[in-house]
Amino acid sequence: MAIAAGFVSAQAQSNVFSANVVGYVSVTNGANQTVMMANPLDNGTNDLLSLLPNVGNGATVYYFQGGSLQQSLKSKGTWSQNIIVPPGTGFFLNNPAAGTNTFVGNVAGMSNGIAAVNGIITLSGSPIPFSGVLSDQGTNTLNLNALPNGTTIYRLINGSLQQSLKSKGSWSQNFTINPGDGFYVNPGGTTNVIQILNLQ
């Protein structure tokens, strides 16, 4: 993952500045293996055509819409459903060929959140391209340790869905989450995990 930050003065004699944080995140997939991914950057359109430009024909994306798992198939260079995948939203990809997908775009704000509603399992990712472990908390981290006790995170690892339960402030498995990784969140209560990017 690479991120570059640029600060441009909005007016020559002013104290007003505009931050532009751009970068790319590369995520690999094996041939005919289903992987959990998430959009880590805002590319302006965030549709499948722009997010997965190098994925071959015959690839399938599975995503949640209206509470059920939907699919989109790539055929003749187009997707059957060219869905929008906002930063921090997870999905499954099954590609007939091994490959590397490179997400390119802007960091979606300096502060962003992962909404967690009690009783609703969501397929998520980090809306700011942070890497770390579940126990990280605070500025410039995934901040997933802010999730309440009773929360379960699920990761697809080597084709098997693995889980980690938070109990008494600790996770049963301290999963590593990288930019572009997708994961399920089954929260122990309604909350909004706020991530803050602080460029010093």
C-alpha atoms as one frame of an Amber mdcrd trajectory, in Angstrom:
protein
   0.000   0.000   0.000   1.233   3.476  -0.770  -0.329   6.778   0.243   0.860
  10.236  -0.621  -0.371  13.358   1.076  -0.359  16.688  -0.616  -1.342  19.998
   0.874  -2.209  22.785  -1.528  -2.830  26.364  -0.518  -6.333  27.441  -1.499
  -5.277  31.096  -1.759  -1.771  32.497  -1.993  -2.082  34.852   1.004  -4.537
  32.768   3.027  -4.311  30.318   5.888  -6.837  28.021   4.189  -5.413  24.694
   3.069  -6.859  21.697   1.241  -5.665  18.167   2.014  -5.527  15.616  -0.772
  -4.522  12.106   0.288  -4.198   9.698  -2.632  -2.798   6.235  -2.962  -3.188
   2.664  -4.077  -3.768  -0.692  -2.414  -2.954  -4.031  -4.086  -4.849  -7.192
  -3.125  -4.164 -10.646  -4.596  -6.491 -13.543  -5.328  -5.851 -17.169  -6.216
  -7.419 -18.818  -9.257 -10.990 -19.981  -8.570 -10.681 -19.046  -4.893 -13.259
 -16.906  -3.171 -11.670 -14.022  -1.252 -13.173 -11.344   0.998 -12.223  -7.863
  -0.151 -13.279  -4.336   0.708 -12.954  -1.045  -1.101 -10.240   0.914   0.778
 -10.245   4.115  -1.335 -12.663   6.483  -3.073 -12.011   6.527  -6.826 -14.911
   8.850  -7.665 -17.328   6.269  -9.073 -16.596   3.199  -6.889 -18.409   0.915
  -9.332 -17.199  -2.592 -10.207 -15.893  -1.524 -13.622 -13.537   0.991 -12.046
 -12.694  -0.963  -8.864 -11.891  -4.281 -10.565 -10.603  -3.305 -14.039  -8.209
  -6.249 -14.462 -10.548  -9.005 -13.303 -11.213 -11.428 -16.150 -14.432 -12.613
 -17.710 -16.137 -15.313 -15.679 -15.348 -13.576 -12.378 -18.170 -13.232  -9.849
 -18.655 -10.636  -7.121 -21.011 -11.412  -4.246 -22.375  -8.499  -2.213 -25.159
  -7.745   0.245 -28.135  -5.714  -0.892 -31.436  -5.494   0.953 -30.255  -8.045
   3.507 -29.514 -10.813   1.004 -26.423 -11.951  -0.854 -26.524 -10.897  -4.528
 -24.105 -11.645  -7.332 -22.677  -9.902 -10.363 -20.970 -11.839 -13.167 -18.361
 -10.365 -15.504 -18.952 -11.332 -19.132 -17.571  -9.734 -22.310 -15.864  -7.036
 -20.236 -18.974  -5.848 -18.363 -20.628  -6.733 -15.071 -24.226  -7.994 -14.977
 -24.776  -5.541 -12.096 -22.288  -2.656 -12.038 -22.888  -1.977  -8.353 -21.414
   0.865  -6.302 -19.077  -0.260  -3.489 -18.404   2.692  -1.141 -15.124   2.783
   0.811 -15.327   0.475   3.826 -17.827  -1.878   2.155 -16.881  -5.528   1.811
 -17.607  -8.060  -0.922 -16.553 -11.524  -2.091 -14.623 -12.066  -5.331 -14.169
 -15.336  -7.189 -11.895 -14.912 -10.217 -11.100 -17.797 -12.610  -7.503 -16.563
 -12.880  -5.003 -15.659 -10.172  -4.320 -11.965 -10.105  -3.619  -8.736  -8.306
  -6.205  -6.009  -8.102  -4.983  -2.481  -7.447  -7.449  -0.050  -5.888  -6.512
   3.550  -6.740  -8.101   6.668  -5.270  -8.402   9.147  -2.441  -8.669   8.407
   1.254 -12.362   8.839   2.065 -11.989  11.681   4.574  -9.771  12.160   7.584
 -12.433  10.689   9.879 -14.710   7.859   8.863 -16.752   5.182  10.565 -17.827
   1.564  10.464 -21.491   1.428  11.445 -22.339  -1.559  13.632 -26.024  -2.172
  14.405 -26.954  -4.709  17.064 -28.440  -7.848  15.496 -27.267  -7.033  11.953
 -24.193  -8.709  10.459 -22.389  -6.483   7.950 -19.693  -7.244   5.375 -17.233
  -4.433   6.004 -13.687  -3.244   5.542 -11.630  -0.356   6.793 -12.957   2.871
   5.191  -9.503   4.405   5.736  -6.705   2.109   4.468  -5.212   1.215   7.839
  -3.571  -2.098   8.650  -3.310  -3.611  12.086  -4.890  -6.065  14.481  -8.290
  -6.233  16.172  -6.896  -4.987  19.500  -5.678  -1.696  17.973  -7.439   1.393
  19.275  -7.000   5.120  18.778  -5.937   7.582  16.083  -4.233   6.176  12.957
  -5.424   2.618  13.735  -8.255   0.335  12.653  -9.828   1.193  16.034 -11.774
  -2.096  16.018 -11.102  -2.567  19.729 -13.726   0.172  20.191 -16.350  -2.465
  19.323 -18.294  -3.625  22.407 -17.841  -6.939  24.212 -19.916  -9.681  22.600
 -18.839  -8.629  19.091 -17.708 -11.316  16.656 -15.460 -10.620  13.644 -15.311
 -13.225  10.873 -12.474 -13.508   8.330 -12.180 -15.810   5.323  -8.722 -17.370
   5.763  -7.474 -20.055   3.356 -11.042 -20.778   2.270 -12.360 -21.199   5.819
 -14.485 -18.699   7.751 -12.667 -18.014  11.047 -14.121 -16.088  13.966 -12.871
 -13.949  16.817 -15.086 -13.076  19.785 -14.481 -10.046  22.000 -15.005 -10.867
  25.676 -13.875  -8.864  28.715 -11.958  -6.478  26.438  -9.927  -9.166  24.631
 -10.298 -10.930  21.282 -10.181 -14.741  21.084  -8.015 -14.339  17.937  -6.226
 -11.064  17.286  -6.706 -11.110  13.482  -4.532  -8.955  11.256  -6.555  -6.744
   8.901  -4.818  -5.231   5.867  -6.086  -2.482   3.544  -8.490  -4.066   1.075
  -9.416  -6.966   3.401 -13.092  -7.651   3.970 -14.584  -9.019   7.195 -17.967
  -9.681   8.784 -18.947  -7.713  11.885 -21.610  -9.093  14.235 -21.658  -6.389
  16.929 -22.392  -6.942  20.608 -24.329  -3.651  20.565 -25.067  -0.705  18.306
 -22.075   1.568  17.798 -20.119   3.481  15.175 -16.394   2.741  15.108 -14.712
   6.035  14.209 -11.364   5.933  12.426  -9.234   9.067  12.404  -6.329   9.744
  10.055  -3.943  12.301  11.556  -1.243  13.497   9.169   1.491  14.986  11.316
